[in-house]
Amino acid sequence: MAAPVMTEFDPLRDLAGKWTTDLAEQYLPLPSHPYHTYECVDGRLIMSAAECYENGFAQMRIDRILGEAVEAAGYILLGQVNLTFADNRWIVPDALVIKEPPARGKQRTWIPYMHAVMPIELVSPSSEDRDCIDKPAMCAAAGVPYFMQIQVPKSIGPVRVSVQRLRRRGAPTVIASGRSGDRVTMDEPFSVSFDPERFNAP
């Protein structure tokens, strides 16, 4: 009888459909994909490569454009963090407005959805459906109240911004939107007015 063939443990293969925050802390980042962003839906790991120049520029502008208004409303603006809905379900928005600091310990690595006021997503062409449909739906189902999408062109073109008030049931309501040259004015969840062109990279 032939001896069983021993294969090297491969987290991507052997943990497919089984990922949790505990396993993520143990095995991520993967040595073969050290600079990727890791998200998870019902135990299924989703990897995204590092953002392009345009989105990287826009991400750094979020604090400059929104930061003071967020702080004035009593909220906190974070960069990329793990926003968790369950041990086997999390997303990594490009920025996140939260109500209050989470407790020290694991909640500082895995921010519970109850803290979230508004995830901010820079829409990528490679993940447009997830950024515009799946992630807002996941947030709405959990009771996260708002969601912002910023779409920056990869070539010459306008920046588009949409801010939605989410509902557990039913379609979200767009409460502010615009493109380069417009004034996007928000009264909730904080008060701010800006031209989306400010997110456009030189």
N, C-alpha and C positions, 0 to 999 in steps of 0.2 A: 504493500500500500504506500503510495507516494506521500511524502510529508507535506503538510499544508504550506502553501506559499505565504510567507510573512510579508506584508506590505507596510511601508512607513506610514505613520499616522499623518493624515492631511486634514487640518481643521475645515477647510472649505468643503471637502468631500464628506468627511466623516461626521461633521456637525450640521450638515445641510438640513434645514427645517427644524433644528433643535437649539438655535442660538438663544441665549439669555444674557442679561447684563452680567451675571457672574462669569459665564463663559467668555464674554467679550473682554472682561478685565483680565482673564487668564491668557487669552490667545491673541488679542488684538493690540497693536496693529500687526498684521501678518508680515513676516520678513520679506515676502515676495511683493507686497504692496504697502510699503511703509508710509506713503504720503497720501493714501486714499482716505476719503470720508466713509465711515461705516454706519449704515442705518439698518433697521430690521423691521420686518412686518411678519408677525406670527411665526417667529423663529427662522424666517428666511432672510439671510444677510444680503444687503444691497450695497455695492461698492461704487463710489464715484471718484473719478480722478480729480486732481487739484483744479481749481477754477482757472479760467483764462485771464488774460491781462485786464480786459474790460470789467469783468465781474470782480476781480481783485481790487481794482480801483474803486468801484462802486461800494464794495463792502467797507472800505476804509472811510468812505464819505458818510455812511449811515450815522455814525456818532456825531459828525460835524453838523449834519442837517437836522437830525432828530433829537440829539442827546439832551440839549438844554430843556426842550419841551417835555421830554419824558421825565426828567428829573423834577421839573416844576410841578408835574402832576403827581409826584410822590412815588413814581415807579423807578425801576432799575433797567438799564439797557445793557445787555450782554452781547458778546460776539457769538461765534459758533459754540454751541453746547449740545449735549445730549438731552433732548426733551422726551421723557418717557411716559408711555400710556399703560404699559404693563411690563413685566420682566422680559417678555419676548417681543416687545414692540416699542420702537423709538425712532425719532427723526433727528436730524441735525440741521436746523434752520441756519441761514447765514447770519442772522441776528435774532435776538429774542427780548421782548419787553416782559418783565415779570413784576408781580405785585410787591414782593418782599423777599429778603434773602432767605434761601432754603437753610434748613438745619445743617450744621457741620457734619461731616462724615460722608457717607455714600450719596446723600442727596445733593452734595456739591458736584459730584461727578455725573449723576443721573438725575436731572432736574424733573421733579414730578409735574405732570400736566396741570395740577391744581394751582401752581404758581404762575402759569402763563397768562399773559394778557394779550399779546400779539406776536406771533412768529413773523419774521420778515424773510422772504425768500427771493433771492436773485434767480430769476427763471433762466434755466439753461436749455438750449435747443435739444440736447441729448436726453433731457429728463422733463420736458415741458408738461407732459400729462401728469407726472407725479407732482411737479411743483404747482400746477394750476388746478388739479382735480383731486388727486389722491390725498395729498397732505392736508389741504383745507378740509376735506371730508373727514379725515381722521381727527383733526382738531375739533371740528364741529360736533362729532359724535361724543367727544369727551367733555364738551362744555367750554372749550376755549373760546372766548368771545369775539376775537378779531384776528384778521390775517391780512398781511400786506405782501403784494407781489411787485417786484421791480424788474422790468425787462429792458436790459441794456443791449443795444445792437452790437453785433460782432464786426460790422462795417459801418459805413456812414448811414445814419438814420436817427430817428427820435427815440428817446427813452420813454417808456410807458410805465405808469404807476397805477395800481388799483388797491384800494383799501376796502375790505369787506367786513361787515358784521355777520358773524356766523350764527347759525341756528342748529339745534340738535336735529330738528326735522324741517325739511323744506330747504329751498335754495337760499344761499346767502344774499344779503343786501349790499350792493356797492354804495358806500357812503362817501367816497371821494375817489376821483380818478382824473387822469390827464396825461398829457405827453409834453415833450420838450416845447417850451414857449408858453405853456399854460401855467396857471397858478393852481396847485393842488392844495386845497384848504381843508383841514381836518378839525373838527370840534370834539371828536371822541376817537380813541380813549384818552387823547391829550390834544391840546390846541397847537397847531403849527400850520404854516403856509410856506410853500416852496415851489420853485420851478424844477421839474424833473430833470432838466438839462444839467443840473448840478451833479448828477450821478454819472454823466457821460465822460469817458476818459479822453484825455488829449491825444 
